[in-house]
Amino acid sequence: MKSIILLIKQILYPIILTLTLFKIFFSTAISYAESFDIKNIEISKKFDMNFQKIDVLDEGFKIAYQNLILSITKSTDQDKLNNLQLFNIKTMIDNFSIKEEKFIDDIYYVNLDVSFNKKKVFLFLEKKNIFPSLPKRKKILFIPLIIEENKKNLVMFSENIFYKNWLFNINNKDQLIYILPSEDLDDIQIIKSKYDSLEEYDFEEIINKYSLKDYIICLIYKNKNDLRVLSKIRLSDKMILDNKVFKSFNNENLLDTIEKLKIIYEDYWKKENQINTSIKLPLTIAINILDEKKINDFESFIKKFDLVSSYYVSKLDNNKIYYKIIFNGTPQAFIFGIQGSGFALDIKNKIWVLK
């Protein structure tokens, strides 16, 4: 009986090996197909004797690049990335599509989607010593309160100019989606009762109504024409305190002040999602060679895991297929990511095994 099993193994193994190699090498060839997709770039240009469609498209590529940089880098890094030559921008583009084009009154209008190759973008930023952030949209509760110190008065909700104007200029490149609280009389009474201890108050009674884990409590202390803004920011189970002073504040620079605060909050969120591409952690993961579903699921996961810079099949034997992975993060980050996707990982030995 043992000799028969051995014979079957000898016959089947080369077939399994060949099929597996073909499947793996084919699939890893597209491991970097994931892109940064910048959508709905709108450009217009007068249609005259000098009109060239390629000029319009080139302008669209520049705008798409700027939108990408605004989405994945902190404000302190963005000035270093301005004025990149069009040729260099194009080297990072995987593809683009024209969603709509039309002529109206001798004006050409076009709407573009542009896809940037993630690996090339990461390599470009790494050469600039800039660590990008993963673009992740996040809903966040935003509670702005104005404390007029001279009058000992608290300004809330519809009477509060920050509350009324916070959503006035919504930027599609921003990753934080702000949810403002409704004007609830009970909430007003609760907040007023905490006037003397607002900086210590946790606002849980109000926050819990919105089923949002992340929030910003924005305490705006107004003293004549100066503002001191204390922001209590909760992101990904971390509490951050930010203090900023705005001199000579008035209604004319209200929207500019709001924009500056939004940039500060965006930078904190981007820091939470930052990728350190200088980390090149090699990992080896083994999977049962006969478990085709698990292999397929694992490959699908790895292709979408942004912290994986590359992967390939390093070897095969009778029992397992071995993947070599280059990871831009800590071992704990990899374990957290893979377990969060429903996989079980045995990490007792040097070679980790997907169970």
C-alpha distance (Angstrom), angle and dihedral (degrees) to the residues before:
residue distance angle dihedral
M1 . . .
K2 3.82 . .
S3 3.80 90.5 .
I4 3.83 90.6 53.7
I5 3.82 91.6 51.0
L6 3.79 89.7 47.9
L7 3.80 90.7 50.5
I8 3.83 91.8 49.9
K9 3.80 90.0 50.4
Q10 3.79 90.9 50.5
I11 3.79 90.7 51.8
L12 3.82 98.1 41.6
Y13 3.78 100.1 40.3
P14 3.84 97.6 68.8
I15 3.83 89.1 48.1
I16 3.81 93.1 49.0
L17 3.79 90.5 44.6
T18 3.80 93.0 51.7
L19 3.81 94.2 46.5
T20 3.78 92.7 45.1
L21 3.79 93.4 48.6
F22 3.79 91.1 49.4
K23 3.79 92.3 48.9
I24 3.79 95.0 44.5
F25 3.78 98.0 45.0
F26 3.77 90.9 46.0
S27 3.79 93.2 50.7
T28 3.81 96.9 43.4
A29 3.77 89.0 53.8
I30 3.80 86.8 72.8
S31 3.79 96.6 40.9
Y32 3.78 90.7 118.2
A33 3.80 96.2 47.3
E34 3.81 90.3 108.6
S35 3.80 110.0 105.5
F36 3.76 143.7 -173.2
D37 3.79 102.1 -110.2
I38 3.80 116.9 -153.1
K39 3.79 109.4 -169.7
N40 3.79 138.6 -165.0
I41 3.79 100.9 19.6
E42 3.80 105.1 174.5
I43 3.80 121.4 -158.9
S44 3.79 132.6 169.3
K45 3.79 131.8 -170.2
K46 3.78 134.5 178.0
F47 3.81 112.2 -102.7
D48 3.81 106.5 -130.2
M49 3.79 139.8 129.5
N50 3.81 91.1 -68.1
F51 3.80 95.2 49.8
Q52 3.81 115.4 132.7
K53 3.78 119.5 176.0
I54 3.81 91.1 -150.6
D55 3.82 89.0 61.8
V56 3.80 89.8 57.9
L57 3.79 92.0 48.4
D58 3.80 91.4 48.3
E59 3.80 89.3 53.3
G60 3.80 88.3 50.9
F61 3.82 91.0 52.6
K62 3.82 90.6 52.7
I63 3.81 91.7 50.4
A64 3.82 91.4 46.8
Y65 3.82 90.2 51.5
Q66 3.81 91.5 50.7
N67 3.81 91.0 49.0
L68 3.80 90.4 49.8
I69 3.81 92.7 50.6
L70 3.81 91.4 48.5
S71 3.82 89.7 51.3
I72 3.81 100.5 48.5
T73 3.81 106.9 29.7
K74 3.79 134.0 64.1
S75 3.79 119.1 -108.1
T76 3.81 90.7 -110.6
D77 3.82 90.6 61.9
Q78 3.77 100.5 42.5
D79 3.81 97.8 83.4
K80 3.82 89.0 59.2
L81 3.80 90.1 60.1
N82 3.80 100.6 49.5
N83 3.79 123.4 110.4
L84 3.80 96.1 28.3
Q85 3.79 110.7 169.2
L86 3.81 116.3 -103.7
F87 3.81 90.8 -122.3
N88 3.81 90.8 59.3
I89 3.79 91.7 46.8
K90 3.80 90.9 53.3
T91 3.82 92.2 52.4
M92 3.82 88.4 65.0
I93 3.81 95.9 48.7
D94 3.81 117.0 101.8
N95 3.79 96.2 -175.6
F96 3.78 144.8 -37.1
S97 3.78 136.3 -150.1
I98 3.79 133.6 -154.2
K99 3.78 106.7 -133.4
E100 3.78 96.5 180.0
E101 3.77 139.0 -1.1
K102 3.80 130.8 177.4
F103 3.79 144.7 159.1
I104 3.80 119.5 -127.7
D105 3.82 121.3 172.7
D106 3.80 93.0 -20.2
I107 3.79 91.8 -49.8
Y108 3.80 120.1 120.2
Y109 3.81 114.9 -143.4
V110 3.79 124.9 -169.6
N111 3.81 135.6 177.1
L112 3.82 116.3 -153.9
D113 3.78 139.1 -170.1
V114 3.82 114.1 -158.5
S115 3.84 125.9 -167.3
F116 3.81 119.5 -157.0
N117 3.79 121.6 -159.7
K118 3.81 107.1 -113.9
K119 3.78 95.8 -149.0
K120 3.81 92.7 51.8
V121 3.81 91.8 46.0
F122 3.81 91.3 50.2
L123 3.82 91.9 48.5
F124 3.80 91.2 48.8
L125 3.81 92.1 51.1
E126 3.80 92.4 44.3
K127 3.82 89.8 57.2
K128 3.80 87.0 54.2
N129 3.82 89.3 50.4
I130 3.81 89.8 -117.6
F131 3.78 122.2 135.6
P132 3.81 112.5 -147.6
S133 3.79 127.9 -144.7
L134 3.75 127.4 -130.9
P135 3.80 109.3 -109.2
K136 3.80 102.9 -117.7
R137 3.78 121.9 164.5
K138 3.79 113.0 -139.0
K139 3.79 130.6 -172.3
I140 3.77 110.7 -138.7
L141 3.79 133.3 -179.8
F142 3.79 111.8 -123.4
I143 3.82 120.6 -162.6
P144 3.83 114.0 -180.0
L145 3.80 119.0 -171.6
I146 3.80 126.2 -177.6
I147 3.80 115.1 -148.7
E148 3.80 111.0 -164.0
E149 3.79 98.9 -156.3
N150 3.82 97.6 -169.0
K151 3.80 92.1 52.2
K152 3.79 96.1 33.6
N153 3.79 86.3 -130.4
L154 3.79 131.6 146.3
V155 3.84 117.9 -145.4
M156 3.81 116.1 -160.0
F157 3.78 143.0 173.8
S158 3.84 117.0 -24.9
E159 3.82 92.2 10.1
N160 3.78 90.6 53.8
I161 3.82 114.1 90.7
F162 3.82 91.9 -154.1
Y163 3.80 91.2 52.4
K164 3.83 91.8 47.9
N165 3.81 95.6 46.8
W166 3.81 103.9 32.8
L167 3.81 93.9 97.4
F168 3.81 94.9 37.7
N169 3.78 95.1 102.7
I170 3.80 110.6 34.3
N171 3.80 113.0 -173.6
N172 3.81 116.2 -156.5
K173 3.79 89.9 -150.6
D174 3.81 91.7 63.3
Q175 3.79 116.1 99.7
L176 3.81 97.8 -156.1
I177 3.79 116.9 82.2
Y178 3.78 109.0 -159.5
I179 3.79 122.5 -141.6
L180 3.79 113.1 -166.5
P181 3.82 119.2 -154.3
S182 3.78 119.8 -109.7
E183 3.79 118.9 -109.6
D184 3.79 98.0 -96.0
L185 3.82 118.2 174.6
D186 3.81 92.1 -147.5
D187 3.81 90.3 53.7
I188 3.80 90.7 49.9
Q189 3.78 91.1 53.4
I190 3.81 92.5 46.6
I191 3.80 93.3 50.8
K192 3.80 93.5 45.0
S193 3.79 90.1 52.2
K194 3.84 88.7 56.5
Y195 3.81 95.4 50.7
D196 3.81 94.6 120.8
S197 3.82 93.9 47.4
L198 3.80 105.1 35.0
E199 3.80 93.8 129.4
E200 3.81 91.3 56.1
Y201 3.82 97.2 37.9
D202 3.86 112.9 103.8
F203 3.87 96.7 -153.2
E204 3.83 89.4 -142.2
E205 3.81 93.4 141.9
I206 3.80 89.0 61.7
I207 3.81 100.2 33.8
N208 3.82 93.2 53.2
K209 3.82 90.6 62.7
Y210 3.81 91.6 67.5
S211 3.83 102.6 50.3
L212 3.81 90.9 -131.9
K213 3.81 120.8 133.1
D214 3.79 94.3 -164.7
Y215 3.78 123.8 63.9
I216 3.79 146.8 152.0
I217 3.79 121.6 -138.7
C218 3.80 104.5 -162.0
L219 3.80 113.1 -162.7
I220 3.81 108.7 -169.4
Y221 3.79 112.1 -166.3
K222 3.79 110.3 -161.7
N223 3.79 119.4 -160.5
K224 3.80 111.7 172.4
N225 3.82 103.3 -59.2
D226 3.79 98.1 -18.2
L227 3.78 128.3 89.4
R228 3.78 129.3 -156.3
V229 3.78 109.7 -165.9
L230 3.79 118.4 -161.2
S231 3.80 111.1 -171.7
K232 3.79 121.1 -166.0
I233 3.81 101.4 -160.5
R234 3.79 123.4 -171.2
L235 3.81 114.2 -169.7
S236 3.82 126.9 161.5
D237 3.82 93.1 -14.0
K238 3.82 91.8 -50.6
M239 3.80 124.3 117.3
I240 3.80 116.3 -146.0
L241 3.80 127.7 -175.4
D242 3.79 117.4 -154.6
N243 3.80 125.1 -175.2
K244 3.80 121.6 -167.2
V245 3.80 133.5 168.6
F246 3.80 123.4 -149.3
K247 3.79 115.2 -165.9
S248 3.82 125.6 -152.2
F249 3.79 94.6 11.4
N250 3.81 119.3 -176.1
N251 3.78 139.6 153.4
E252 3.80 91.4 -90.0
N253 3.80 93.1 63.1
L254 3.81 95.0 37.3
L255 3.81 94.9 106.4
D256 3.79 91.2 45.8
T257 3.82 89.9 52.2
I258 3.81 90.6 49.0
E259 3.80 90.0 50.9
K260 3.81 91.7 50.9
L261 3.81 90.9 51.4
K262 3.80 91.3 48.7
I263 3.82 90.3 52.5
I264 3.82 89.9 52.1
Y265 3.81 91.2 51.4
E266 3.81 92.3 44.8
D267 3.81 90.2 53.3
Y268 3.80 91.6 53.6
W269 3.82 90.4 50.5
K270 3.81 91.9 47.0
K271 3.79 89.9 51.1
E272 3.80 88.7 56.2
N273 3.82 89.6 55.6
Q274 3.79 99.2 38.6
I275 3.81 120.3 139.3
N276 3.80 117.3 -145.4
T277 3.80 99.8 -149.6
S278 3.82 90.3 -179.5
I279 3.83 88.2 73.1
K280 3.81 109.4 87.7
L281 3.79 104.8 -179.0
P282 3.83 113.5 179.6
L283 3.81 114.6 -146.9
T284 3.79 131.0 179.2
I285 3.80 118.2 -150.9
A286 3.82 122.7 -173.3
I287 3.82 124.9 -158.0
N288 3.79 131.9 -176.1
I289 3.80 103.6 -93.1
L290 3.81 92.6 -140.9
D291 3.82 94.8 52.6
E292 3.78 97.8 90.3
K293 3.82 94.8 169.1
K294 3.79 92.4 54.7
I295 3.81 90.9 47.6
N296 3.80 90.8 50.9
D297 3.80 92.9 46.2
F298 3.79 92.0 47.5
E299 3.80 92.9 50.4
S300 3.79 91.5 48.5
F301 3.79 89.5 51.9
I302 3.82 94.6 46.6
K303 3.81 92.6 50.3
K304 3.80 90.6 56.2
F305 3.81 97.0 40.8
D306 3.81 102.0 103.0
L307 3.79 94.1 -160.2
V308 3.83 90.5 62.9
S309 3.80 107.3 91.0
S310 3.83 95.0 -178.3
Y311 3.78 143.9 -15.9
Y312 3.79 138.5 -174.3
V313 3.80 141.4 169.0
S314 3.80 107.4 -91.6
K315 3.83 98.3 -176.3
L316 3.80 147.8 -24.5
D317 3.78 133.0 -143.0
N318 3.81 136.2 173.7
N319 3.79 92.3 -75.2
K320 3.77 112.1 23.7
I321 3.77 146.6 33.7
Y322 3.82 114.2 -141.0
Y323 3.82 123.3 -146.9
K324 3.79 122.8 -162.2
I325 3.81 109.7 -151.3
I326 3.81 129.2 -170.7
F327 3.79 107.1 -152.0
N328 3.83 127.7 -167.1
G329 3.78 95.6 -147.4
T330 3.78 147.2 40.8
P331 3.81 124.9 -57.3
Q332 3.81 87.9 -112.0
A333 3.81 90.8 56.2
F334 3.81 90.5 52.8
I335 3.81 92.6 47.5
F336 3.80 91.3 47.5
G337 3.81 91.8 49.0
I338 3.79 96.1 47.6
Q339 3.80 94.9 44.2
G340 3.80 89.6 47.8
S341 3.81 87.7 59.6
G342 3.81 92.9 55.9
F343 3.82 100.7 -97.8
A344 3.81 124.5 132.7
L345 3.80 114.8 -140.0
D346 3.81 128.1 -164.7
I347 3.82 106.4 -151.4
K348 3.82 100.6 170.5
N349 3.81 93.8 109.4
K350 3.79 135.3 44.5
I351 3.79 90.1 -99.4
W352 3.79 108.9 58.0
V353 3.80 117.2 -140.9
L354 3.77 125.8 -145.5
K355 3.78 104.0 -138.0
